[in-house]
């Protein structure tokens, strides 16, 4: 939104709400505004599969780096998988040397085998027949050294390639998250104000910060491990079948059992992760709201209630988080148990095959290593299930923001105001926040160029809604609004709002200097223009008394300047922007009477040669308005000048006189006194 918003966006929520934040309802309730509860985290999660595929689909722009990453992982895993086979050969060299040293020197291997058979040791003879040995000669340390150096080289190369792969993957993930965060920010700027009416700020901030950070962590920690684990699984399985198909089949018995265990546990933990992040967002919203209004909380002595609400929501978050982590944490111990069962079966069958001479000791050793490597990827994938489910749950919440309905697009061929004067006309305008609750029906009015139109009426009459429709914060249900004869719906929103200055009762200053806050209305303004605007709105008077003057830094809450001074700064901001249409919504509610008189003079100069809409509760501030609109229940019940409306002795006259008369006393029921008779009876 580019207007010259003197303040933060106009109040949302309840129809006709006058510049105030709708209160938070008890846990489980809905905020004010149309379609209560819309935009809140869904109770029922999306399907895990489609959400995970959509999340991984965001990596598609990085196809080339991903191909390189997969290639590096393939080579690295290949080296790692071949390592145990090389070490198994080293074990065979050692074992053959030990056995050969015990055989008579000068004989051949065939003679040694024949002698063993003649002695009735057929199993020993079969084992000797599989060995490459020279009787009487010990371990061949030269060959053993070459084998060990080869194994060392393989593992070293695998580690270096894995490091390179991790470095590339980190870049891909962070760029993906960077793009996702940028898309969410752009999406927020395209969402209509009704979306923010229904969305607690803390909940929305949680999606933009906590959930995106969790997605980043999930992608970073799982993609590399998942890719490596799957490749390792395939490579190890191939080596296991190469060494011994029988033992490979024994090891594969653990796979379906692991899949069943993981699936059953994951199915029960996923809803817990959805609830965990849902409660995290709600708790953030509660904390943000309580902290923003901490002064009022203390004034009304509601610390206990705030603490009780926090404790209750914190307890809900604890139960959801504990359940999610505990249930998903069962996966790894269960997988380790299944893996140990497989290990025992392989050790027993392998030992029998070595004893029978069907396999060498080195092959059995390599196979046992492969069995560990085979169960390890399964265990890693299972242990990543909780992280994956948590990340996908966060992705669902972020996707819910990205999938929200956007405001209607600007026209492809937007119109422009060719002859700007500031004439605003409402033609049979109808608007309602909720379909079944009419607010403004068939309203027509004309604000002539250079005139000041004051809008008065009781709270909730639709005064702020009226000016919000001019700004196109909301779209009309019927009729149209024209600016200098041009339908505002045919203008680009930024073009329309760039011609309007708006000062609200609820002031907004950002963290920065006073100079920066004033220049927000027109960033290209010179120092002289900024000071001139400050002088015209009496900001210069108090700024000169500050040690740093215009370089005084205001914190985000504006706590180092008074409420009246904040309002003066925002008026100076609108003054500097030089808009053709000015909207003042209770713009002097926080200043003293003397300053208000001075400001009225300044705003009179500000309103000269431009159309102004002024919303006021203090009717003394709009006595000189060219046109006063008296609104009740979304309709204009009276209109005219101050004198004419007083003479009519209608609704405006009653509202005006109510400022000078005491309200009727409220008659309270007499207290009930307890007498002895009542106690007895």
C-alpha positions as CSV (number, residue, x, y, z in Angstrom):
1,X,0.0,0.0,0.0
2,X,1.6,3.2,-1.1
3,X,-0.7,5.9,0.0
4,X,0.5,8.4,2.1
5,X,-0.8,6.5,4.9
6,X,-0.3,8.7,7.8
7,X,-0.6,5.6,10.0
8,X,-0.9,1.9,9.9
9,X,-3.7,0.5,7.7
10,X,-7.2,1.4,8.8
11,X,-9.0,-0.6,11.5
12,X,-10.3,-3.9,10.4
13,X,-12.8,-6.3,11.8
14,X,-16.2,-5.1,13.1
15,X,-18.2,-3.1,10.6
16,X,-17.9,0.5,11.3
17,X,-15.3,0.0,13.9
18,X,-13.7,3.3,14.7
19,X,-9.9,3.0,14.7
20,X,-9.5,0.3,17.3
21,X,-8.3,-3.2,17.5
22,X,-11.0,-5.8,18.0
23,X,-10.6,-7.6,21.3
24,X,-9.4,-11.2,21.5
25,X,-12.1,-13.6,22.4
26,X,-11.5,-16.5,24.8
27,X,-9.7,-19.5,23.4
28,X,-11.7,-21.2,20.8
29,X,-13.7,-18.0,19.9
30,X,-13.4,-16.1,16.7
31,X,-12.3,-12.6,16.0
32,X,-14.6,-10.0,14.7
33,X,-15.1,-9.4,11.0
34,X,-16.6,-11.3,8.2
35,X,-16.3,-15.0,8.0
36,X,-15.0,-15.6,11.5
37,X,-12.2,-18.1,11.8
38,X,-11.3,-18.1,8.1
39,X,-7.6,-18.1,7.6
40,X,-6.9,-19.9,10.9
41,X,-4.8,-23.1,10.9
42,X,-6.9,-26.0,9.7
43,X,-7.9,-28.6,12.3
44,X,-7.5,-31.3,9.7
45,X,-4.2,-31.5,7.9
46,X,-3.7,-31.9,4.1
47,X,-2.4,-35.2,2.8
48,X,1.2,-35.7,3.7
49,X,2.1,-36.9,0.2
50,X,0.7,-34.0,-1.9
51,X,2.2,-31.5,0.6
52,X,5.6,-33.1,0.5
53,X,5.6,-33.3,-3.3
54,X,4.6,-29.6,-3.5
55,X,7.4,-28.7,-1.1
56,X,10.0,-30.7,-3.1
57,X,8.6,-29.2,-6.3
58,X,9.9,-25.8,-5.1
59,X,13.4,-27.2,-5.8
60,X,12.6,-27.6,-9.5
61,X,14.3,-24.3,-10.6
62,X,17.6,-25.8,-9.3
63,X,17.7,-28.8,-11.6
64,X,21.3,-28.5,-12.6
65,X,22.8,-28.2,-9.1
66,X,20.5,-31.1,-8.0
67,X,21.8,-33.3,-10.8
68,X,25.4,-32.5,-9.7
69,X,24.4,-33.2,-6.1
70,X,22.9,-36.6,-7.0
71,X,26.0,-37.4,-9.1
72,X,28.3,-36.6,-6.2
73,X,26.1,-38.6,-3.8
74,X,26.1,-41.5,-6.2
75,X,29.9,-41.6,-6.4
76,X,30.4,-41.0,-2.7
77,X,28.0,-43.7,-1.8
78,X,29.6,-46.0,-4.3
79,X,33.0,-45.6,-2.7
80,X,31.6,-46.0,0.8
81,X,29.7,-49.2,-0.3
82,X,32.7,-50.7,-1.9
83,X,34.8,-50.1,1.2
84,X,33.6,-53.1,3.3
85,X,34.4,-55.4,0.4
86,X,38.0,-54.2,0.3
87,X,38.3,-54.5,4.0
88,X,36.8,-58.0,3.7
89,X,39.7,-58.8,1.3
90,X,42.1,-57.5,3.9
91,X,40.5,-59.8,6.5
92,X,41.0,-62.7,4.1
93,X,44.7,-61.9,3.7
94,X,45.2,-61.8,7.5
95,X,43.2,-65.0,8.1
96,X,44.9,-66.8,5.2
97,X,48.4,-65.8,6.5
98,X,47.5,-67.0,10.0
99,X,46.3,-70.4,8.7
100,X,49.2,-70.8,6.1
101,X,51.8,-70.2,8.9
102,X,50.4,-73.3,10.7
103,X,50.7,-75.5,7.6
104,X,53.9,-77.5,6.8
105,X,56.3,-75.4,4.7
106,X,57.3,-76.7,1.3
107,X,53.9,-78.2,0.5
108,X,51.3,-76.8,-1.9
109,X,47.8,-75.6,-1.2
110,X,46.4,-78.7,-3.0
111,X,48.5,-81.0,-0.8
112,X,47.3,-79.3,2.3
113,X,43.7,-79.7,1.3
114,X,44.2,-83.3,0.4
115,X,45.9,-84.0,3.8
116,X,43.0,-82.4,5.6
117,X,40.5,-84.6,3.8
118,X,42.6,-87.6,4.5
119,X,42.4,-86.7,8.2
120,X,38.6,-86.6,8.0
121,X,38.4,-82.7,8.3
122,X,36.2,-82.1,5.3
123,X,34.9,-78.7,6.5
124,X,38.5,-77.5,7.2
125,X,39.5,-78.8,3.8
126,X,36.7,-76.9,2.1
127,X,37.7,-73.7,3.9
128,X,41.3,-74.2,2.8
129,X,40.2,-74.7,-0.8
130,X,38.6,-71.3,-0.8
131,X,41.8,-69.6,0.4
132,X,44.6,-68.1,-1.6
133,X,47.6,-69.2,0.6
134,X,51.1,-70.5,0.5
135,X,51.7,-73.1,3.3
136,X,54.4,-72.1,5.8
137,X,54.3,-68.4,4.7
138,X,52.7,-65.9,7.1
139,X,50.7,-62.7,6.3
140,X,51.6,-60.8,3.1
141,X,52.0,-57.3,4.6
142,X,52.8,-55.8,1.3
143,X,49.5,-56.9,-0.2
144,X,47.7,-56.0,3.0
145,X,49.2,-52.5,3.0
146,X,48.0,-51.9,-0.6
147,X,44.5,-53.1,0.3
148,X,44.3,-50.9,3.4
149,X,45.6,-47.8,1.5
150,X,42.9,-48.5,-1.1
151,X,40.2,-48.6,1.6
152,X,41.6,-45.4,3.1
153,X,41.5,-43.7,-0.3
154,X,38.0,-44.8,-0.9
155,X,36.7,-43.5,2.4
156,X,38.6,-40.2,2.1
157,X,37.3,-39.6,-1.4
158,X,33.8,-40.4,-0.2
159,X,34.0,-37.9,2.6
160,X,35.3,-35.1,0.4
161,X,32.6,-35.7,-2.2
162,X,30.0,-35.8,0.6
163,X,31.2,-32.5,1.9
164,X,31.0,-31.0,-1.6
165,X,27.5,-32.3,-2.0
166,X,26.4,-30.8,1.4
167,X,27.9,-27.4,0.4
168,X,25.9,-27.4,-2.9
169,X,22.7,-28.7,-1.2
170,X,22.9,-26.0,1.4
171,X,23.0,-23.3,-1.3
172,X,20.0,-24.9,-3.1
173,X,18.0,-25.1,0.1
174,X,18.7,-21.6,1.3
175,X,17.9,-20.1,-2.1
176,X,14.7,-22.0,-2.1
177,X,13.7,-20.8,1.3
178,X,14.8,-17.2,0.3
179,X,12.4,-17.4,-2.7
180,X,9.6,-18.9,-0.5
181,X,10.0,-16.1,2.0
182,X,9.9,-13.5,-0.7
183,X,6.8,-15.1,-2.2
184,X,5.0,-15.0,1.1
185,X,6.0,-11.3,1.6
186,X,4.7,-10.5,-1.9
187,X,1.5,-12.5,-1.2
188,X,0.9,-10.6,2.0
189,X,0.9,-7.4,0.0
190,X,-1.6,-8.8,-2.5
191,X,-4.0,-10.1,0.2
192,X,-7.2,-8.0,0.8
193,X,-7.8,-6.4,4.1
194,X,-10.6,-8.8,5.0
195,X,-8.0,-11.5,5.2
196,X,-6.1,-9.6,8.0
197,X,-9.5,-8.8,9.7
198,X,-9.8,-12.5,10.3
199,X,-6.1,-13.3,11.0
200,X,-4.5,-12.7,14.4
201,X,-1.2,-10.9,13.8
202,X,0.9,-13.2,16.0
203,X,-0.5,-16.3,14.1
204,X,0.4,-14.8,10.8
205,X,3.9,-13.8,12.0
206,X,4.4,-17.4,13.2
207,X,3.7,-18.7,9.7
208,X,6.1,-16.2,8.1
209,X,8.9,-16.7,10.6
210,X,8.7,-20.0,12.7
211,X,7.1,-22.1,10.0
212,X,9.5,-21.0,7.2
213,X,12.5,-21.5,9.5
214,X,11.2,-25.0,10.3
215,X,10.9,-25.7,6.5
216,X,14.5,-24.6,6.0
217,X,15.7,-26.8,8.8
218,X,13.7,-29.8,7.5
219,X,15.0,-29.5,3.9
220,X,18.5,-29.0,5.1
221,X,18.6,-31.9,7.4
222,X,16.6,-34.4,5.5
223,X,17.4,-34.0,1.8
224,X,21.0,-35.0,2.1
225,X,20.4,-37.8,4.5
226,X,17.4,-39.1,2.6
227,X,19.3,-39.1,-0.7
228,X,22.4,-40.7,0.8
229,X,20.3,-43.3,2.7
230,X,18.3,-44.4,-0.4
231,X,21.5,-44.6,-2.5
232,X,23.2,-46.5,0.3
233,X,20.3,-48.9,0.5
234,X,20.4,-49.7,-3.2
235,X,24.2,-50.0,-3.3
236,X,24.4,-52.2,-0.1
237,X,21.6,-54.4,-1.3
238,X,23.4,-55.0,-4.6
239,X,26.7,-55.9,-2.8
240,X,24.8,-58.2,-0.4
241,X,23.3,-60.2,-3.3
242,X,26.7,-60.3,-5.0
243,X,28.3,-61.8,-1.9
244,X,25.5,-64.1,-0.8
245,X,22.0,-64.2,-2.2
246,X,20.9,-66.4,0.8
247,X,22.1,-63.9,3.4
248,X,20.6,-61.1,1.4
249,X,17.2,-62.7,1.6
250,X,17.6,-63.1,5.3
251,X,18.4,-59.4,5.6
252,X,15.5,-58.4,3.5
253,X,13.1,-59.9,6.0
254,X,13.6,-56.8,8.1
255,X,12.4,-54.4,5.3
256,X,8.6,-55.1,5.3
257,X,8.6,-55.2,9.1
258,X,10.4,-51.8,9.2
259,X,8.0,-50.3,6.7
260,X,4.9,-51.5,8.7
261,X,6.4,-50.2,12.0
262,X,7.3,-46.8,10.6
263,X,4.0,-46.4,8.8
264,X,1.9,-47.2,11.9
265,X,3.9,-44.8,14.1
266,X,4.0,-42.0,11.5
267,X,0.2,-42.2,11.0
268,X,-0.3,-41.4,14.7
269,X,2.3,-38.7,15.0
270,X,1.4,-36.5,12.0
271,X,-1.8,-35.0,13.6
272,X,0.2,-34.2,16.6
273,X,2.7,-32.2,14.6
274,X,-0.2,-30.3,12.9
275,X,-1.5,-29.5,16.4
276,X,2.0,-28.5,17.6
277,X,2.4,-25.8,15.0
278,X,-1.2,-24.7,15.2
279,X,-0.8,-24.1,19.0
280,X,2.6,-22.4,18.4
281,X,0.9,-19.9,16.1
282,X,-1.9,-19.3,18.5
283,X,0.5,-18.9,21.4
284,X,2.5,-16.3,19.5
285,X,-0.7,-14.4,18.7
286,X,-1.6,-14.4,22.3
287,X,1.8,-13.2,23.5
288,X,2.0,-10.5,20.8
289,X,-1.5,-9.2,21.8
290,X,-0.8,-9.2,25.5
291,X,2.6,-7.5,25.1
292,X,1.2,-4.8,22.8
293,X,-1.4,-4.0,25.4
294,X,0.7,-4.7,28.5
295,X,-0.1,-1.2,29.9
296,X,-3.8,-1.8,29.8
297,X,-3.4,-5.3,31.2
298,X,-1.7,-3.8,34.2
299,X,-4.1,-0.9,34.5
300,X,-7.1,-3.2,34.7
301,X,-5.3,-5.8,36.8
302,X,-5.7,-8.6,34.3
303,X,-2.2,-10.1,34.8
304,X,-3.7,-13.2,36.3
305,X,-6.2,-13.7,33.5
306,X,-3.4,-13.2,30.9
307,X,-1.1,-15.6,32.7
308,X,-3.9,-18.1,33.0
309,X,-4.7,-17.9,29.3
310,X,-1.0,-18.2,28.5
311,X,-0.6,-21.2,30.8
312,X,-3.6,-22.9,29.2
313,X,-2.4,-22.4,25.7
314,X,1.2,-23.3,26.7
315,X,-0.1,-26.5,28.2
316,X,-1.9,-27.4,25.0
317,X,1.3,-26.7,23.1
318,X,3.2,-28.9,25.5
319,X,0.8,-31.8,25.2
320,X,0.8,-31.6,21.4
321,X,4.7,-31.3,21.2
322,X,5.3,-34.0,23.7
323,X,2.9,-36.4,21.9
324,X,4.4,-35.6,18.5
325,X,8.0,-36.1,19.7
326,X,7.3,-39.1,21.9
327,X,5.3,-41.0,19.3
328,X,7.7,-40.3,16.5
329,X,10.7,-40.9,18.8
330,X,9.5,-44.5,19.1
331,X,10.5,-45.1,15.5
332,X,14.2,-45.3,16.0
333,X,14.3,-47.7,18.9
334,X,11.8,-49.9,17.0
335,X,14.0,-49.9,13.9
336,X,17.1,-50.7,16.0
337,X,15.3,-53.7,17.5
338,X,14.4,-54.9,14.0
339,X,17.9,-54.3,12.8
340,X,19.4,-56.3,15.7
341,X,17.2,-59.2,14.9
342,X,18.4,-59.1,11.4
343,X,22.0,-58.9,12.6
344,X,21.7,-62.0,14.8
345,X,20.1,-64.0,11.9
346,X,22.9,-63.0,9.5
347,X,25.7,-63.8,12.1
348,X,24.3,-67.3,12.7
349,X,23.7,-68.2,9.1
350,X,27.0,-66.6,8.0
351,X,29.0,-68.5,10.7
352,X,27.5,-71.8,9.5
353,X,28.4,-71.0,5.9
354,X,32.0,-70.2,6.8
355,X,32.3,-73.4,8.8
356,X,31.0,-75.3,5.8
357,X,33.4,-73.6,3.4
358,X,30.6,-72.0,1.4
359,X,31.9,-68.5,2.2
360,X,35.2,-66.9,3.3
361,X,35.5,-65.1,6.6
362,X,36.2,-61.8,4.9
363,X,32.9,-62.1,2.9
364,X,31.0,-62.8,6.1
365,X,32.7,-59.8,7.8
366,X,31.9,-57.6,4.8
367,X,28.3,-58.9,4.8
368,X,27.9,-58.1,8.5
369,X,29.1,-54.6,7.8
370,X,26.7,-54.4,4.9
371,X,23.9,-55.6,7.1
372,X,24.6,-52.7,9.5
373,X,24.8,-50.3,6.6
374,X,21.6,-51.8,5.3
375,X,19.6,-51.2,8.5
376,X,21.3,-47.9,9.2
377,X,19.6,-46.1,6.2
378,X,16.3,-47.6,7.2
379,X,16.8,-46.3,10.8
380,X,17.9,-42.9,9.5
381,X,14.9,-42.6,7.2
382,X,12.6,-43.7,10.1
383,X,14.3,-41.2,12.5
384,X,13.8,-38.4,10.0
385,X,10.0,-39.1,9.9
386,X,9.3,-36.8,12.8
387,X,11.4,-34.0,11.2
388,X,9.7,-34.6,7.8
389,X,6.2,-34.5,9.4
390,X,7.0,-31.4,11.3
391,X,8.4,-29.7,8.1
392,X,5.4,-30.7,6.0
393,X,3.0,-29.5,8.7
394,X,4.7,-26.1,8.5
395,X,4.7,-26.2,4.7
396,X,0.9,-26.7,4.8
397,X,0.5,-23.6,6.9
398,X,2.7,-21.6,4.6
399,X,0.9,-22.9,1.6
400,X,-2.4,-21.9,3.2
401,X,-1.2,-18.3,3.1
402,X,0.1,-18.6,-0.5
403,X,-3.3,-20.2,-1.6
404,X,-5.5,-17.5,0.1
405,X,-7.7,-15.5,-2.2
406,X,-6.1,-12.4,-3.4
407,X,-7.6,-9.0,-3.8
408,X,-9.1,-8.4,-7.3
409,X,-6.4,-7.5,-9.7
410,X,-5.9,-4.0,-11.0
411,X,-7.4,-3.4,-14.5
412,X,-5.2,-4.4,-17.4
413,X,-5.7,-0.9,-19.0
414,X,-6.1,1.4,-16.0
415,X,-7.7,4.8,-16.3
416,X,-6.1,8.0,-15.1
417,X,-7.4,11.2,-13.7
418,X,-6.7,13.7,-16.5
419,X,-8.2,16.8,-14.8
420,X,-7.6,16.5,-11.1
421,X,-9.8,18.6,-8.8
422,X,-10.7,16.3,-6.0
423,X,-14.4,15.8,-6.7
424,X,-15.7,12.6,-5.1
425,X,-19.1,11.2,-5.8
426,X,-20.9,8.2,-4.3
427,X,-23.5,6.8,-6.7
428,X,-26.0,4.4,-5.1
429,X,-23.2,2.6,-3.1
430,X,-24.0,-0.5,-1.1
431,X,-21.6,-2.5,1.0
432,X,-21.7,-5.1,3.8
433,X,-19.0,-6.9,5.6
434,X,-21.1,-10.0,6.0
435,X,-23.6,-11.1,3.3
436,X,-26.5,-11.3,5.8
437,X,-25.8,-8.1,7.7
438,X,-26.4,-4.9,5.6
439,X,-24.3,-1.9,6.5
440,X,-24.4,0.7,3.7
441,X,-27.4,0.6,1.4
442,X,-28.0,2.8,-1.7
443,X,-25.8,5.7,-0.4
444,X,-25.3,8.7,-2.7
445,X,-23.4,11.9,-2.0
446,X,-21.1,14.5,-3.7
447,X,-18.0,16.1,-2.2
448,X,-17.1,19.1,-4.3
449,X,-13.5,20.1,-5.1
450,X,-11.9,22.0,-2.3
451,X,-14.7,21.3,0.2
452,X,-14.4,19.8,3.6
453,X,-16.9,17.0,4.3
454,X,-17.3,16.1,7.9
455,X,-18.7,12.7,8.9
456,X,-20.2,12.3,12.3
457,X,-22.4,9.8,14.0
458,X,-22.4,7.3,16.8
459,X,-19.8,4.6,17.1
460,X,-20.4,1.8,14.6
461,X,-22.4,4.0,12.2
462,X,-20.0,3.3,9.3
463,X,-18.0,6.5,9.2
464,X,-14.6,4.8,8.9
465,X,-16.1,2.3,6.4
466,X,-17.1,5.1,4.2
467,X,-13.6,6.5,3.8
468,X,-12.2,2.9,3.5
469,X,-14.3,2.4,0.4
470,X,-12.8,5.5,-1.2
471,X,-9.3,4.0,-0.6
472,X,-10.5,0.7,-2.1
473,X,-9.6,-1.2,1.1
474,X,-12.8,-3.0,0.5
475,X,-14.7,-3.6,-2.8
476,X,-18.3,-2.4,-3.3
477,X,-21.3,-4.7,-3.5
478,X,-23.2,-2.3,-5.7
479,X,-22.9,1.2,-7.1
480,X,-19.7,3.1,-7.7
481,X,-17.4,5.8,-6.4
482,X,-15.9,8.3,-8.8
483,X,-12.9,10.6,-8.4
484,X,-13.1,13.5,-10.8
485,X,-15.6,11.6,-12.8
486,X,-13.4,8.4,-13.0
487,X,-14.6,5.2,-11.4
488,X,-12.0,4.3,-8.7
489,X,-12.4,0.6,-9.6
490,X,-10.8,1.5,-13.0
491,X,-7.7,3.0,-11.4
492,X,-4.7,1.2,-10.1
493,X,-4.7,1.0,-6.3
494,X,-1.3,2.4,-5.9
495,X,-2.2,5.3,-8.3
496,X,-5.4,6.0,-6.3
497,X,-3.8,5.8,-2.9
498,X,-0.9,7.9,-4.1
499,X,-3.3,10.8,-4.5
500,X,-4.8,10.4,-1.0
501,X,-3.4,11.4,2.3
502,X,-4.8,9.6,5.3
503,X,-4.3,10.3,9.0
504,X,-5.8,7.9,11.5
505,X,-6.5,8.1,15.2
506,X,-4.4,5.1,15.8
507,X,-0.9,6.4,15.0
508,X,1.9,4.4,13.5
509,X,5.6,5.3,13.6
510,X,8.3,3.0,12.5
511,X,11.8,2.5,14.0
512,X,13.8,5.4,12.7
513,X,14.5,9.1,13.1
514,X,11.8,11.7,13.3
515,X,13.0,13.0,9.9
516,X,12.6,9.6,8.4
517,X,9.1,9.2,9.7
518,X,8.0,12.6,8.3
519,X,9.7,11.9,5.0
520,X,7.7,8.6,4.7
521,X,5.0,10.7,3.1
522,X,7.3,11.7,0.3
523,X,10.8,10.1,0.4
524,X,12.2,12.5,-2.3
525,X,11.4,15.6,-0.2
526,X,14.3,17.9,0.6
527,X,15.4,18.9,4.1
528,X,13.8,22.3,3.7
529,X,10.5,20.8,2.7
530,X,10.6,18.4,5.7
531,X,11.3,21.2,8.1
532,X,8.6,23.4,6.5
533,X,6.0,20.6,7.0
534,X,7.1,20.2,10.6
535,X,6.7,23.9,11.3
536,X,3.3,24.1,9.7
537,X,2.1,21.2,11.9
538,X,3.9,22.4,15.1
539,X,6.2,19.4,15.1
540,X,9.2,21.7,14.9
541,X,8.3,23.2,18.2
542,X,8.9,20.1,20.3
543,X,11.6,18.6,18.0
544,X,13.9,21.5,18.7
545,X,13.8,20.7,22.4
546,X,15.1,17.2,21.9
547,X,18.9,16.6,22.2
548,X,19.2,15.1,18.7
549,X,16.5,17.2,17.0
550,X,15.2,15.6,13.8
551,X,17.8,12.9,14.2
552,X,16.1,11.6,17.4
553,X,15.5,7.9,16.9
554,X,12.0,6.6,17.6
555,X,11.6,3.0,18.6
556,X,9.0,0.8,16.9
557,X,6.4,1.5,19.6
558,X,7.1,5.2,19.6
559,X,7.4,5.1,23.4
560,X,9.9,7.9,23.6
561,X,7.4,10.5,22.3
562,X,3.9,11.3,23.7
563,X,0.7,10.2,22.0
564,X,0.0,13.8,20.9
565,X,3.5,14.2,19.5
566,X,3.1,11.0,17.5
567,X,-0.1,12.3,16.1
568,X,1.6,15.6,15.1
569,X,4.3,13.7,13.3
570,X,1.8,11.7,11.3
571,X,0.0,14.9,10.4
572,X,3.3,16.4,9.2
573,X,3.8,13.3,7.1
574,X,0.5,13.8,5.4
575,X,1.2,17.6,5.0
576,X,4.5,16.8,3.3
577,X,2.8,14.4,0.8
578,X,0.7,17.2,-0.6
579,X,-2.2,14.8,-1.6
580,X,-5.2,15.9,-3.7
581,X,-7.6,14.2,-1.4
582,X,-7.2,14.2,2.4
583,X,-8.8,11.9,4.9
584,X,-8.6,12.7,8.6
585,X,-10.0,10.1,11.0
586,X,-10.0,11.6,14.5
587,X,-6.6,13.1,13.7
588,X,-6.5,15.4,16.7
589,X,-7.9,13.1,19.4
590,X,-4.6,12.8,21.3
591,X,-3.6,16.5,21.4
592,X,-4.4,19.2,23.9
593,X,-7.0,21.8,23.3
594,X,-4.6,24.7,22.5
595,X,-2.6,22.5,20.1
596,X,-5.8,21.4,18.5
597,X,-6.8,24.9,17.8
598,X,-3.4,25.5,16.2
599,X,-3.6,22.3,14.3
600,X,-7.0,23.2,12.9
601,X,-5.4,26.3,11.4
602,X,-2.6,24.1,10.0
603,X,-5.0,21.6,8.6
604,X,-7.1,24.4,7.2
605,X,-4.0,25.3,5.2
606,X,-3.5,21.7,4.4
607,X,-7.1,21.3,3.2
608,X,-7.0,24.3,1.0
609,X,-7.5,23.5,-2.7
610,X,-8.2,19.9,-1.9
611,X,-11.2,17.8,-0.9
612,X,-11.1,16.6,2.7
613,X,-13.1,14.0,4.6
614,X,-13.0,14.6,8.3
615,X,-14.3,12.0,10.8
616,X,-14.7,13.6,14.3
617,X,-16.4,12.9,17.6
618,X,-15.7,16.4,18.9
619,X,-18.1,18.4,16.9
620,X,-16.4,21.6,17.7
621,X,-13.6,20.6,15.3
622,X,-15.9,20.5,12.3
623,X,-18.1,23.5,12.8
624,X,-16.6,25.2,9.6
625,X,-17.0,22.1,7.4
626,X,-18.7,22.8,4.0
627,X,-20.8,19.7,4.4
628,X,-21.6,17.6,7.5
629,X,-22.9,14.1,7.0
630,X,-24.8,12.6,9.9
631,X,-24.7,8.8,9.7
632,X,-26.6,6.2,11.6
633,X,-26.6,2.5,10.9
634,X,-24.7,2.9,7.6
635,X,-27.0,5.5,6.2
636,X,-26.8,9.3,5.9
637,X,-29.8,10.5,7.9
638,X,-29.0,14.3,7.6
639,X,-26.6,16.4,5.7
640,X,-25.9,20.2,5.5
641,X,-23.9,22.9,7.3
642,X,-23.4,23.1,11.0
643,X,-26.0,25.9,11.4
644,X,-28.6,24.3,9.1
645,X,-28.4,21.0,10.9
646,X,-28.7,22.6,14.3
647,X,-31.7,24.6,13.1
648,X,-33.3,21.3,11.9
649,X,-33.2,20.0,15.5
650,X,-32.8,16.5,14.3
651,X,-30.2,13.7,14.9
652,X,-27.3,16.1,14.6
653,X,-28.8,18.6,17.0
654,X,-29.3,15.8,19.6
655,X,-25.7,14.6,19.1
656,X,-24.4,18.1,19.4
657,X,-26.4,18.9,22.5
658,X,-25.3,15.6,24.2
659,X,-21.8,17.1,24.5
660,X,-23.0,19.8,26.9
661,X,-25.5,17.8,29.0
662,X,-24.9,15.2,31.6
663,X,-25.9,11.7,30.7
664,X,-29.0,10.4,32.4
665,X,-28.0,8.7,35.6
666,X,-28.1,4.9,35.5
667,X,-30.6,3.6,38.0
668,X,-29.2,0.6,39.8
669,X,-31.3,-1.9,41.7
670,X,-31.2,-1.4,45.4
671,X,-28.9,-3.8,47.2
672,X,-30.6,-6.7,48.9
673,X,-29.9,-6.6,52.6
674,X,-30.0,-9.9,54.6
675,X,-32.1,-9.7,57.7
676,X,-32.4,-12.2,60.5
677,X,-35.8,-13.1,59.3
678,X,-34.6,-13.8,55.8
679,X,-31.8,-15.9,57.1
680,X,-34.2,-17.8,59.3
681,X,-36.8,-18.1,56.6
